Amino acid sequence: MSTPRLTVGNLVERMRGPLQLEHIEKTNGLDRIIENPNVSSPGLVLAGYVGRFPARRLQVLGETEITYLRSIDGDMRRKHLTTFFSYPLPCVFITKGQRPGEDLIDIAAAAGVAVICSRLKTNEFYTRIKFWLEDEFAPSTNLHGSLADVFGVGLLFVGRSGIGKSECVLDLVERGHRLVADDLVIARRRGSDVLIGKGHELQRHHMEIRGVGLVDIPSIFGIRAVRQQKRIEVIVQLEEWHQDAAVDRTGLDAEMTTILDVELPKVRVPLNPGKNITVVAEVIAMNHLLKYSGVDPAERFNERLMRQLRGPRDVTAYLQQDNE
């Protein structure tokens, strides 16, 4: 699992456009580390009360805070600002296109804290930065496999190198499904139970096919053959077929696996000559959709079978219907 190391400078560089940011150059501190994705306003700290102040969060001064600072006596304002900037703040944002006073800039510069202005309204600023920060700080890991969108279901094909993961996904793309990532899948957890997979930026939907080389999927099959990211919903384990291997024949004993603390169903598919793995993958996706809608074919068949076994067996009626 990887942990992001995000600095204030990284944030400003990457979100300058979406957040409409302008760094007050007199202040520094762009190399400060942002330790968590939380954003808050200083609240009563600007009035001198520092109890329960979450200092290590990104701080936002909206119109209410700036108006309050302008309304109080200069000496008191500088006193409260000095207390505020004495804490280990990552940085301070000022929203709604407001300009900070010279005393705020001087105290921030002396404390080594960057002051960054945004033209966005405060609510809109919170909405955009929180979503971005949650994604940046989401737990992530790199997976060796191939991810495809099959009938809207994210299938992650895993298995040893050379077993045919890429070839299977290539065949699915040819049948109208979409490639998300091949060989290297970057998985990131959203919330508590959603796992999003995407490819590395340098891959750009290229696939390595042994004997052919690198294949540019959008150039060959069109832009509709790829997508940027997809929720991982089923793990498809491709394995070599062995006659004495234990294989689930009914689907009643569902196997699960865990990635980044997210539990996912896992389907083992043994490979032998002549097996149409592409059609099998499509069936896996459709079967998952059925289960998601509340229909479990294996459970239904098992229930019908058990009812038949528990019910009366009329041998005479069976023989009368046997016309062979």
N, C-alpha and C positions, 0 to 999 in steps of 0.2 A: 504494500500500500504506500502510495507516495503522498508526501505532505508539501503543499505549496509554500514557497518562500517569496512572498509578494511584498514589494516595496512601494512606498508612496509614488516614487518616480515611475514605476511600472504602471500603476493605476492611471496616473495622469497621461502617460503616453498612449495607453491602449483605449482609454475612455474619454479622451479629450473631445472627440466629436459627439458621441451619444450623450454625454453629460454636460457639454458646452462649458468646458473647464478653462480657466485662465489662472495660471500660477502667479501670485504676487512675488516678483523676482527678488524683492528685498529680503524675503524670508527664505530660509533654507530648510533642510530636513527631508529632502526627497529620498534620501537613502534609508530612512527609518522603516523598520519592518512592520507590516500590518499582521498582527498575530491572530485575529479572528474576524469573522464576517459580520460582526455586529456594528450597527450604526445607531447613534443616539444624539440627543441634544443635551447640553450641560445643565439645563434646568436651573435649580436653586443655587448651583455653584456660583453663578454670576451675581447672586445676592449675598454670597458669603457663607452659605451652608454647604459643607463638603462631605457630610455623612452619606455613605453608600454611593459614592460617585464612581461609576465604571470608567475609570480614566483610560484604560487601554483600548477603548473603542474609538472608531472614527467619530469625530464630533461635528455636528452641523448647527450652524447659527442661521436661523431663519429670520423673517421679518420681525417677529415678536422679540427675539433676543437682541437684534441690532437696535430696534427702537428703544428697548429698555436701556441698553448701554448708553445711548445718546441722551436719555432723559435724566440720568443721575449725575451727581457732582463729579468733576474731573478727577479729583484726588481719590474718591471712593471707587470710581470706575477703574483707575489704574491699579488700585489695591486689589480689587476682585479679579481683574485680568491677570495680575501677577500670580495670584493664588491659583487661578485656573491653569495657566501655562507652566506652573511649577510641577504639574503631574506629567507622567510619561505618555503624552498624547501622540498618537501616530501622525495626525494632521487635523486641520480645522477647515471645514468647508463653509462658505457663505453663499446662500442661495438667493434667488430672485433678482440677480443682477445688482445687488447692493454692494457698495464700496465700504471696506473697513476703515475705521478712523486711524489716524497716524499713530496714536498711542497703542492701539491693538497691534498694528504692524510692528512697531518698535519692540514691544514686549515679546511678541512671537519670534521675531528675529533673534532677540537676545537668548531666548529659550531653545532656539534651534528647531522650531516647529513650523512646518510649511503651512501657509494660508492660501487656500485655493477658492476662487470665486466661480459660481455657476449661474448662468442666466435662467436656468429652469426654476419653476415654482417648487416650493419645498416638498410638497406631496409627490410631485412627479420625480423629483430628485431621489427621494427615498425609494420609490418604486423601482426605478431603473438600477440604482446602485446595489440595492439589496439582492435583486435577482442575479446580478452579475457576480457579486461576492459569494453568494451561496453556491453558484456553479464553480467558482474558482477554488473554494475551500472544500468542495465535496470530495469524499474519499475516492481514490482512483487506483487502478492497477492496469498493467499490460497483460493481455491474454494472447496466446498463440492459437490462432484459429481463423476461420472465415465467417463473416457475418452477412446474412442475406435477409431481405424482406420478402417473405413468401406468403402471399394472400394477406398481407398486413401483419403477419406474425414474424417477430425477429428470431431467426434460427441461427444459433452459433454452432458451427461445425468444428469439432475438435478431434484430435487423434495424432498419431505419430507423423513425423515428416514423411511425405511421399505417399501417404495412404490414399490421397485423392480428394482432399477437402476443396482445393481450388477448382479442380475439374468438375466437381459436383455443383459448386456455385456457378461456374461458367455455363453449365448446361441449364441451370435454373434461369440465368439471365437470358439465355437464348429462348427460353419458353415464356418470357415476358415478366419474370420477377426481377428484383433489383438488388444490386450489390451495394453493401455498405462499406465493408473493409475486408481486405484479404491479408492473411499472414499475421499482421499485427493489428489487434483490436484494443483500443483504449477504452476501458470500461470505467464509468463514473456513476456513483450512487446519488440518486436524487431522493430526498426524503428518507424514509426508512425501508421502502420495499420496491423501489424502481431502479433498474440498472440500465443506463444508456451507453450504447457502444458506438464508436466512430473510429475512423482510420486516422493515421498520422497525416499531417498536412503535406509532407513530402511525397506520400504515396499517390494522392490525387486519383484514387480509383484505378490504379494499375494492378494487374494480376501477374503473378509469375507462373507460367505453365511450363512444366518440365518438357524439354524437347522443342519448345517454341520460343520461350523467352518471355520478356515483359509484354503484356497486352494492355493497350489503352481502351478500357471498356466504353467510356462515353464516345470516343471517336469511332468505334466500330458499331456499337449498338444504339447510340444516341443518348442524349442527356436523360431520357426517361428511364434508362437502365440502371441508374445509380441514385442514391440518396445520401445526404451528409451524415445522418445519424439515425439510430433506431433503438427502441427499447429491446433489450435481450430478454426473451420470454421462455425459450426452450433450448437446452443444451443437447446437441446431437453428437454422440460419441461414435465415431467410425472406428470399427475394429476388424481385424482379420478374423475370418471364419475358422472355427475349429469344431470338429465333429463332436467332441466331448465337452464343449463349453456350455455352461448353463445360460439359457436364453429365456427371457420372459415370453411366454406363448399367449398369454391372455390379456395382459395389460392391467391386471388387478394389483400386482405388486409394483406400484409406482415408485421409481427411484428418484431421489432428490439430491441436489448438490448445492453448496453454498459458495457464493462469490461476494466479497465485501459485505458479509452478514446478510445478504439477500438470498433467500431460498428459492431455487429454480428447479423445475422438473427436468430430468435427464433421461434421454432415450438412447439405448445402446443399439446400434445397427451393425450386425456382422456382415462383412462383405465377402461375397463369393462370386465366381464367374457367372455372368448373365444376369445378375441382379440389377434392376433398374432403380438405382439409388435416388434419382431425381424424382420419380413418381412417389417413392417411399417418403421423401422429404416433403412433398406436397401433401401427402396423407397425414404426416405428422403435424403439419401446420393446420390442416382442416380439423383434425381430431382435437387439437388444442382449442380451436375456436368453438367446437361443440362443447367441450368441457367448460369453457369460459361462459357459455350461455346456459350452463346448468345441465347439460346432457352428457352423461358418461356412458358410452356404448358398452364398455366391458362390464360395468356395474349393472346395466340394464339386462344384458344377456345373462349375467350370473343370477339376477333376481328371477328371471323367467325360468331358468334351469332349476333353481331351487324350488320354485312353486310347482314345477312339473314333477320333481322327485318327491315332494311331500304329498301331492295329490293322489287320488285313486288311479290305479292302472287297470284299464279295461282291455285285457288281452283279446277278448272276443271281438270287440269293435275294431281293434287294430288289424286282426286277421281278415275281417270282412272287407276292410278298405285296401288290403294288399292284393292288387290285381296282377302281380307279376307271375 
